Amino acid sequence: MKWIYGIAAIALLNGQAAFAQEKTNGKKDVQIQLSTDGAKVKVNDKTKPADKDFSVEFGMVDIGVNAFKDNTVYDAQTFANNSFFNVPHDLQNKNLFDLRTGKSINVNIWPVMAKLKLLKTPGQKIYLSTGIGLQIYNFRYSKDITFVNNTVPQVVLLDSTTDYRKNKLVVNYLSIPLQMTFKTRMANKLWLVYGVGITGGYRIGSWTKQVSQKFGKQKNHDSFNLNDFNSCVTAEFGLDDYFRIYASYQLTNMYKDAFVDQRPFSIGLRFGGI
């Protein structure tokens, strides 16, 4: 995960550099004042960023927590008709996939976002934007389960005699967002930002990671019966140039087989933005 946070830091720096450049390239506010002494020209040193009809934003990053809505039917028939749940009977219930929510981290990196201005009035702005980026889920499990893909995909128990300090599943999607962003003026220089959108993604990587004193760090890259495609609805809310909160909910099942039905969702802070 270190390379992910490295990319996120670079994206944030690029976003700040682009923002500074946009400020520098803005036009100065020139005011002409008339008095008995004649006309005076006053130049305001504060620059105003140019709001073009079409432009490109750099370095939008989301960092938050993720979990999932578990729609799986945990009954005797479900476990009898499939070989995916290779766990003892007492674990065959909804608590099997319990997460350590505070350590289940979602990171989304949107290095390039193109935006189209649809409306601009003194009190309202509307933009349509799209781009490409990475959508990364980290599911940190509280129980000692793991995924294998020997003959058929299965969820199994780890070594019960080993104390695992970390046990997680990571799923990484290459995603394309499409979103509408609205800005409503609240005061002279204060804008309320809110928006909705959708994303479509393709799974480009998935792996498990376990860390223990006995075995050290172990990684296993595989598909684990996970769906290759995902689709999410997204939203954001905040005050422009101050803070933004994002949220997403996956509309598609995370797994290929219908008997395991889990839909990831996430919420957190957005750095940068349209």
GUGUMAR-456949 format. One line per 4 residues: their letters; for each residue x, y, z of N, C-alpha, C. Coordinates in steps of 0.1 Angstrom, whole numbers. Last residue first. Example, Ala and Ser with C-alpha at 12.3 -4.5 7.8 and 13.67 -1.06 7.14 Angstrom:
SA) 128 -22 71 137 -11 71 129 0 79 | 132 -57 78 123 -45 78 132 -33 78
***
This chain:
IGGF) -138 192 -83 -143 201 -94 -148 214 -88 | -109 185 -61 -123 184 -67 -126 194 -77 | -91 181 -31 -92 186 -44 -107 185 -49 | -100 154 -12 -90 164 -13 -89 169 -28
RLGI) -126 142 7 -121 144 -6 -111 156 -6 | -131 118 33 -128 131 29 -122 132 15 | -158 93 33 -145 99 38 -143 113 33 | -171 60 28 -173 74 31 -160 80 37
SFPR) -185 32 9 -174 40 16 -178 54 18 | -195 -1 3 -198 13 4 -186 20 11 | -200 -32 -16 -192 -23 -8 -197 -8 -8 | -221 -58 -12 -220 -45 -20 -212 -35 -12
QDVF) -224 -93 -17 -219 -82 -8 -216 -69 -17 | -235 -123 -18 -239 -110 -23 -235 -99 -13 | -232 -155 -28 -224 -145 -19 -227 -132 -25 | -249 -166 -46 -251 -170 -32 -242 -162 -23
ADKY) -242 -157 -72 -253 -150 -65 -254 -154 -50 | -208 -152 -81 -219 -161 -77 -229 -155 -69 | -189 -131 -82 -196 -136 -94 -208 -144 -91 | -190 -103 -58 -187 -117 -62 -195 -121 -75
MNTL) -201 -79 -54 -186 -80 -54 -182 -93 -59 | -228 -68 -73 -223 -77 -64 -208 -78 -65 | -233 -32 -79 -231 -46 -84 -226 -55 -73 | -234 -8 -67 -247 -13 -72 -245 -28 -75
QYSA) -217 6 -40 -216 -3 -52 -229 -10 -55 | -216 39 -31 -222 26 -28 -222 18 -41 | -198 66 -15 -201 57 -27 -208 44 -22 | -190 100 -7 -196 87 -3 -199 79 -16
YIRF) -171 127 7 -176 119 -4 -182 106 1 | -168 161 17 -171 147 21 -176 139 9 | -146 187 17 -155 180 10 -156 166 16 | -137 221 27 -137 207 29 -147 200 20
YDDL) -128 246 13 -126 243 27 -126 228 30 | -133 250 -14 -120 255 -9 -118 253 6 | -167 248 -8 -157 250 -18 -144 256 -12 | -180 226 15 -178 240 12 -166 242 3
GFEA) -199 196 6 -190 204 14 -190 219 10 | -203 164 -8 -209 175 -1 -199 183 6 | -211 138 -32 -201 146 -24 -209 158 -19 | -216 104 -43 -221 117 -39 -210 125 -32
TVCS) -222 76 -66 -214 85 -57 -220 98 -54 | -228 42 -73 -233 56 -73 -225 64 -63 | -208 19 -93 -212 26 -81 -219 39 -83 | -200 -12 -106 -206 1 -108 -211 6 -95
NFDN) -175 -35 -118 -183 -29 -107 -189 -16 -112 | -161 -66 -130 -167 -53 -132 -174 -48 -120 | -154 -91 -122 -144 -83 -129 -148 -69 -131 | -160 -104 -89 -165 -99 -102 -155 -90 -108
LNFS) -142 -131 -75 -146 -117 -75 -151 -113 -89 | -130 -156 -70 -144 -156 -74 -150 -141 -74 | -102 -150 -67 -111 -153 -55 -126 -152 -58 | -81 -141 -83 -94 -135 -85 -104 -138 -74
DHNK) -49 -133 -66 -58 -142 -73 -72 -135 -75 | -21 -133 -47 -28 -126 -57 -36 -136 -65 | -12 -132 -14 -17 -142 -24 -26 -134 -34 | 14 -127 10 4 -122 0 1 -133 -10
QKGF) 25 -124 43 22 -133 32 11 -127 23 | 51 -118 66 41 -112 56 38 -121 45 | 54 -143 91 58 -130 85 47 -125 76 | 46 -165 105 49 -167 90 54 -154 84
KQSV) 47 -157 132 51 -171 128 55 -171 113 | 37 -132 134 50 -134 138 56 -148 133 | 19 -121 104 19 -128 117 34 -130 121 | -3 -109 81 9 -106 88 9 -113 101
QKTW) -17 -113 48 -17 -117 62 -3 -114 68 | -37 -104 22 -24 -101 29 -26 -104 44 | -49 -111 -11 -50 -112 4 -36 -109 10 | -59 -92 -40 -50 -101 -32 -53 -101 -18
SGIR) -64 -81 -72 -70 -85 -60 -61 -94 -53 | -67 -59 -101 -59 -66 -91 -67 -69 -78 | -85 -47 -117 -71 -49 -123 -62 -56 -113 | -118 -46 -126 -109 -51 -115 -95 -54 -122
YGGT) -132 -17 -138 -127 -30 -141 -116 -35 -131 | -161 4 -132 -147 0 -131 -145 -14 -135 | -179 34 -133 -178 21 -138 -164 16 -138 | -198 56 -113 -185 51 -117 -187 37 -123
IGVG) -219 85 -111 -217 71 -112 -203 68 -116 | -231 112 -89 -225 106 -101 -225 91 -101 | -236 145 -75 -239 131 -76 -233 125 -89 | -229 172 -52 -229 165 -65 -232 150 -64
YVLW) -221 204 -39 -228 191 -37 -228 185 -51 | -210 232 -21 -207 222 -31 -214 209 -29 | -215 266 -14 -219 252 -11 -217 243 -23 | -191 291 -11 -199 283 -20 -202 269 -14
LKNA) -183 323 -3 -186 310 2 -196 303 -6 | -179 350 -8 -169 341 -13 -171 327 -7 | -205 360 0 -197 366 -10 -187 357 -16 | -225 330 5 -221 344 9 -212 349 -2
MRTK) -234 308 -9 -239 311 4 -236 325 9 | -240 297 -42 -234 308 -34 -241 309 -21 | -235 264 -51 -245 274 -48 -239 285 -38 | -226 241 -75 -221 251 -65 -231 262 -63
FTMQ) -225 207 -84 -233 219 -82 -226 228 -72 | -216 183 -107 -212 190 -95 -219 204 -95 | -220 150 -118 -225 164 -119 -222 171 -106 | -198 126 -133 -205 132 -122 -210 146 -125
LPIS) -184 96 -139 -192 106 -145 -201 113 -135 | -153 78 -138 -164 84 -131 -171 94 -141 | -138 47 -143 -142 60 -150 -154 66 -143 | -112 28 -128 -126 33 -128 -127 46 -137
LYNV) -98 -2 -120 -95 10 -128 -109 15 -132 | -98 -14 -86 -105 -12 -99 -99 0 -106 | -88 -38 -63 -84 -26 -70 -90 -25 -84 | -90 -51 -31 -96 -51 -45 -94 -38 -51
VLKN) -77 -70 -5 -76 -58 -13 -82 -60 -27 | -83 -84 26 -85 -85 12 -85 -72 5 | -64 -91 56 -72 -83 47 -73 -88 33 | -50 -91 86 -57 -101 77 -67 -93 68
KRYD) -25 -88 110 -32 -82 99 -38 -93 90 | -17 -105 130 -18 -91 133 -26 -83 122 | -27 -136 140 -25 -128 128 -27 -113 132 | -13 -162 157 -19 -149 159 -16 -139 148
TTSD) -20 -196 151 -12 -184 147 -20 -171 150 | -37 -217 153 -26 -216 163 -18 -203 161 | -53 -218 131 -59 -214 143 -49 -212 154 | -46 -207 99 -41 -215 110 -45 -210 124
LLVV) -78 -196 85 -63 -196 87 -59 -205 98 | -105 -211 69 -99 -205 81 -84 -206 79 | -118 -200 36 -114 -210 46 -108 -203 58 | -137 -198 8 -133 -190 19 -130 -201 30
QPVT) -127 -207 -26 -133 -210 -13 -129 -199 -3 | -129 -216 -60 -127 -205 -50 -134 -210 -37 | -115 -248 -68 -126 -239 -69 -124 -228 -59 | -88 -255 -65 -96 -261 -76 -108 -252 -79
NNVF) -78 -229 -51 -71 -241 -55 -78 -248 -67 | -80 -203 -40 -85 -206 -54 -78 -218 -59 | -90 -188 -9 -81 -196 -17 -88 -199 -31 | -91 -163 16 -96 -168 4 -86 -176 -4
TIDK) -97 -165 52 -89 -161 40 -96 -167 28 | -102 -156 86 -106 -162 74 -97 -158 63 | -103 -149 115 -91 -155 108 -96 -163 96 | -122 -119 118 -120 -133 120 -108 -138 111
SYRF) -120 -93 109 -118 -95 123 -116 -110 127 | -104 -80 80 -113 -90 86 -110 -92 101 | -105 -53 60 -97 -59 72 -106 -67 80 | -105 -46 28 -114 -52 38 -105 -59 48
NYIQ) -99 -19 9 -92 -27 18 -102 -32 28 | -103 -8 -25 -110 -12 -12 -100 -21 -4 | -98 18 -47 -92 7 -40 -99 5 -27 | -98 29 -79 -107 28 -68 -102 16 -60
LGIG) -81 52 -100 -81 40 -93 -91 40 -81 | -93 68 -131 -85 67 -118 -86 53 -112 | -104 94 -153 -100 80 -151 -92 79 -138 | -133 114 -161 -118 112 -160 -115 97 -159
TSLY) -157 141 -160 -153 127 -161 -138 126 -161 | -184 163 -153 -170 160 -153 -168 145 -155 | -203 193 -155 -202 178 -158 -188 174 -159 | -214 218 -132 -204 212 -141 -207 197 -143
IKQG) -229 249 -124 -231 235 -126 -221 229 -136 | -235 275 -101 -226 269 -111 -230 254 -112 | -251 305 -89 -251 290 -92 -242 286 -103 | -252 332 -87 -254 324 -75 -254 309 -77
PTKL) -246 344 -111 -240 350 -99 -242 341 -87 | -241 314 -131 -249 326 -128 -242 332 -116 | -234 290 -154 -228 299 -145 -236 311 -143 | -235 256 -166 -242 268 -161 -234 277 -152
LKLK) -217 238 -174 -230 238 -180 -238 250 -177 | -184 232 -181 -193 241 -174 -206 242 -181 | -168 202 -178 -175 211 -187 -185 219 -179 | -136 188 -170 -149 193 -166 -154 202 -176
AMVP) -116 159 -164 -120 170 -173 -134 174 -170 | -91 149 -142 -106 150 -144 -108 162 -153 | -65 128 -132 -70 138 -143 -85 137 -144 | -63 112 -110 -52 121 -113 -56 131 -123
WINV) -79 101 -85 -83 106 -98 -73 116 -102 | -80 75 -63 -71 84 -69 -76 88 -83 | -93 64 -32 -96 66 -47 -87 77 -52 | -93 41 -7 -85 52 -13 -89 52 -28
NISK) -106 29 23 -108 31 9 -100 43 4 | -98 5 49 -96 18 43 -99 18 28 | -104 -7 78 -108 -10 64 -108 3 56 | -101 1 103 -88 -2 96 -91 -7 82
GTRL) -126 6 114 -116 17 114 -103 14 107 | -137 -20 111 -141 -9 102 -131 2 102 | -130 -50 107 -125 -40 116 -126 -27 109 | -159 -70 98 -147 -62 95 -143 -53 107
DFLN) -171 -103 93 -170 -91 102 -157 -83 99 | -179 -126 79 -171 -115 72 -170 -102 80 | -195 -141 97 -183 -147 91 -173 -136 86 | -219 -132 107 -207 -127 113 -194 -132 107
KNQL) -239 -147 94 -236 -133 89 -223 -127 95 | -225 -181 94 -235 -170 96 -231 -157 92 | -209 -204 101 -217 -203 89 -228 -193 92 | -195 -211 123 -191 -198 116 -199 -196 104
DHPV) -203 -236 130 -206 -225 139 -202 -211 134 | -193 -253 110 -207 -250 110 -210 -237 119 | -162 -242 95 -170 -249 104 -184 -244 105 | -159 -236 59 -157 -232 73 -166 -240 82
NFFS) -160 -230 30 -153 -242 36 -149 -238 50 | -181 -219 10 -180 -217 24 -173 -229 30 | -182 -229 -16 -174 -217 -14 -171 -216 1 | -198 -250 -26 -185 -253 -19 -177 -241 -15
NNAF) -234 -252 -22 -221 -246 -28 -209 -251 -20 | -256 -261 -9 -256 -261 -24 -244 -255 -30 | -254 -258 18 -254 -272 13 -252 -272 -2 | -255 -231 23 -242 -238 26 -242 -252 20
TQAD) -282 -226 16 -271 -219 10 -258 -226 11 | -296 -242 34 -296 -245 19 -285 -238 12 | -292 -231 59 -287 -244 56 -286 -247 41 | -283 -196 53 -292 -206 58 -286 -220 54
YVTN) -278 -165 47 -271 -175 54 -280 -185 60 | -278 -148 19 -288 -155 27 -280 -167 34 | -262 -117 15 -261 -131 14 -271 -138 24 | -259 -90 16 -272 -95 12 -272 -110 11
DKFA) -241 -67 33 -241 -82 31 -256 -86 28 | -225 -39 24 -238 -44 28 -239 -58 23 | -192 -32 37 -201 -37 26 -215 -40 32 | -168 -5 40 -175 -17 45 -183 -23 34
NVGI) -142 19 44 -152 12 36 -157 -1 44 | -131 53 49 -133 39 54 -143 32 45 | -109 74 29 -120 72 39 -120 57 44 | -99 97 6 -94 88 16 -105 86 27
DVMG) -95 107 -27 -105 104 -17 -98 94 -7 | -82 133 -48 -79 121 -40 -90 119 -29 | -73 148 -77 -83 146 -68 -81 133 -61 | -53 159 -97 -50 155 -84 -61 155 -74
FEVS) -64 185 -119 -54 175 -116 -54 172 -101 | -88 193 -144 -84 194 -130 -74 182 -127 | -93 212 -173 -89 199 -167 -84 202 -153 | -122 227 -190 -109 227 -184 -106 213 -178
FDKD) -144 248 -206 -139 234 -205 -125 235 -200 | -151 274 -200 -162 265 -203 -157 250 -202 | -132 287 -172 -134 284 -186 -146 274 -188 | -126 310 -151 -136 298 -151 -140 296 -165
APKT) -96 321 -137 -105 321 -149 -113 308 -149 | -95 335 -104 -92 324 -114 -102 324 -125 | -83 366 -97 -95 358 -98 -93 347 -108 | -60 380 -73 -63 375 -86 -76 367 -86
KDNV) -54 408 -55 -60 395 -54 -65 391 -68 | -47 435 -59 -37 424 -61 -42 410 -61 | -65 458 -76 -66 448 -65 -56 437 -68 | -58 491 -84 -56 477 -88 -56 468 -76
KVKA) -75 520 -92 -71 511 -81 -70 497 -86 | -72 551 -105 -73 537 -109 -67 529 -97 | -91 581 -103 -80 572 -98 -83 558 -102 | -98 612 -118 -100 598 -118 -88 591 -112
GDTS) -100 641 -96 -98 634 -109 -101 619 -107 | -105 653 -73 -91 653 -77 -89 647 -91 | -131 647 -68 -128 661 -72 -114 662 -77 | -133 613 -83 -134 623 -72 -131 637 -77
LQIQ) -139 580 -91 -140 594 -95 -141 602 -83 | -121 550 -97 -128 558 -87 -128 573 -92 | -121 518 -110 -119 532 -114 -127 541 -104 | -104 487 -105 -115 496 -101 -111 511 -105
VDKK) -96 455 -115 -93 469 -117 -105 478 -114 | -83 426 -105 -95 434 -103 -92 448 -104 | -65 406 -128 -65 415 -117 -78 423 -117 | -71 372 -138 -71 386 -141 -72 395 -128
GNTK) -50 343 -133 -62 350 -132 -60 365 -136 | -27 329 -131 -31 333 -144 -44 341 -144 | -25 324 -103 -16 333 -109 -20 338 -123 | -45 304 -100 -46 317 -93 -37 328 -100
EQAF) -34 284 -115 -47 290 -120 -49 303 -113 | -12 278 -100 -10 283 -113 -23 290 -118 | -25 268 -77 -17 280 -76 -14 286 -90 | -37 245 -88 -45 255 -82 -38 268 -81
AAQG) -14 231 -96 -24 235 -107 -32 246 -101 | -3 226 -71 4 233 -81 -5 239 -92 | -24 210 -59 -20 223 -53 -13 232 -63 | -22 188 -77 -35 196 -76 -32 209 -70
NLLA) 3 179 -71 0 183 -85 -12 192 -85 | -1 171 -45 9 182 -48 6 187 -62 | -19 150 -49 -23 162 -41 -14 174 -44 | -4 132 -64 -16 138 -69 -20 150 -62
IAAI) 16 126 -45 20 133 -57 8 139 -63 | -1 112 -26 7 125 -22 11 133 -34 | -9 91 -41 -19 100 -36 -12 113 -32 | 14 77 -46 7 83 -57 -3 94 -52
GYIW) 19 70 -19 29 78 -26 22 85 -38 | -2 53 -14 -1 66 -7 9 76 -13 | 6 33 -31 -7 39 -33 -7 53 -26 | 30 24 -21 30 31 -34 17 38 -37
KM) 22 12 3 30 24 3 30 31 -10 | 8 -12 0 0 0 0 9 13 0
***
